[in-house]
């Protein structure tokens, strides 16, 4: 390990501990404060417009809902309409998050479609992890929230952690994200600035539309290895 | 297949030059991505200065690589990940094998990694009895066919949809179709099983963030997220130079990368992964290994003339505008790194003499520099490699490539500096050229060792009256004021 670092130092003709780290890890003031700005309602409308435009090219379907109740109803009817891609049983896996609790999907879908949420615990045994793996593979819809919604690219930013399994936005064929309007940010840069100020989890996923590929004759096809369909529900309150 | 051999280069290039299908496919990349790139760069807030801004960040990182590497390693370890610095490709391969053996791995799923091609990892894994499956659609097609990738970003660009249909019919037992969405769905099904049933995922990385302790991987297909989330063990292979220091660095670097590589503002997935799953997470890998590979890079770092090539972010953008790559395709280069970047990087890591044909094959037209998101001066470095080949260079163990060529050009140089000698030679050549075979006024064949010039093209004869003669006899009385 240290031998290669030593060789790199020799190649660069530099010494260890000569204070270059200050320069290398310095942040510009502009970057640090770029997310501090106060946002007007008009600006938010503009961001929403930008998200709608970007989403079109991405094959990302955007729905705007006045509240969680309306959102829950819309998701329930979507779930009834769609058929599973793998197998026949309909099961939904969702993040264990207060916003998603508010959708009331468990009562809305009742016995027709099982709605499960990611277990919350301080640790998971091997068998508990295996069990969760089976459940996520058996789910045709995965529902998450997002920590940020980026206006310039219509991207979702998902931080990992308790009750927020990473496979929920990945393994099911349909990914649904429910995001409060207040979580919109102007740009990728603002998001990086906010992340820069926190202790990050071991996994952060930034997701922009359903999976796609252009590997056969450079022809764009949606639905590669991740979700083939994606819905973004933006909730006003 | 992937080897450095000037004869093979010439042979494959000659074949590719005739391949209309290949040219059609590459022209798509040129029109969709190559010609669009500059426009997309300029749309960033940094405007026309975007390439320079990205360059400045890359230069800062590479010039302080020791500090960035140490911080990255420390922060990944603090997250519970393992970090291994591999001096050579063999060392990196051995490390991957030892991790695989410790976990009794039977199947590895791979995310696209040029570095793994560079160190021949797949062969080693297969030799150890481990099933190794490429999961990027293009890489998967190429692997099923038993070929090497022909483009850094679009590995199977040389395949037609009909060829993919036939391949899938043969290897996957699916009914023949040439419809890309149906073909993609077939691969989706076949690879889902592979990815969910693998015990180890190996991916490359597009960059890393030293201050937070994450590796950053971009993808559109979701295969990389699958390969890095579902198996028990995740190993990342990363060149020592490909890392970044801060999240602020990532702003310009990632935005330039996706624009240059695929004409996208952002790719579908940008994943930051650092360390294994946390105890409170029910999924994610149990073990995380970051293998940082030197394999000749620190030697490049030590030469200020070539250090710049380490700024490269492996976007493949230079391929999409290169007239030589467009004509001869990726396979001719005999290296995972093809096109202009390969013509500089491969000689520096595999030997300048061994790879002389690569830098001599490029045109120095400058298109690669113009499109490069980090403004790498590849034409300058190509010229410098040629200079070293002509004159030899001890520090890079280069011996003069061809003594006769050196002598001829030495003589030419003397001739050009001595007026009388030049005139005499011109008269002589003008007399001798009468005996050479002609067609439409052009010389068809030059004699002796010069014959190489006319093997593929005709040569213009010397003019009856030279420019100097015409100039001396010009009518000076009618000169305009």
Interface residues (C-beta under 8 A of the other chain):
Chain A: X1 X3 X4 X5 X7 X8 X9 X10 X11 X12 X14 X16 X20 X21 X23 X24 X25 X27 X28 X31 X54 X86 X118 X119 X120 X121 X122 X123 X124 X128 X129 X132 X133 X136 X137 X152 X153 X155 X160 X161 X162 X165 X166 X167 X170 X171 X188 X189 X192 X193 X195 X196 X200 X201 X202 X203 X204 X205 X206 X207 X208 X209 X210 X211 X212 X213 X214 X215 X216 X217 X218 X219 X221 X223 X224 X225 X226 X227 X228
Chain B: X25 X28 X29 X32 X60 X61 X63 X64 X65 X66 X67 X68 X69 X70 X71 X73 X79 X80 X83 X84 X85 X87 X135 X136 X137 X138 X141 X154 X155 X156 X157 X159 X160 X161 X164 X180 X181 X183 X184 X185 X188 X191 X192 X195 X196 X210 X211 X212 X214 X220 X221 X222 X223 X225 X226 X229 X230 X240 X245 X246 X247 X248 X250 X251 X254 X255 X262 X265 X266 X267 X268 X269 X270 X271 X272 X273 X274 X275 X276 X277 X278 X279 X280 X281 X282 X283 X284 X288 X292 X294 X298 X299 X301 X302
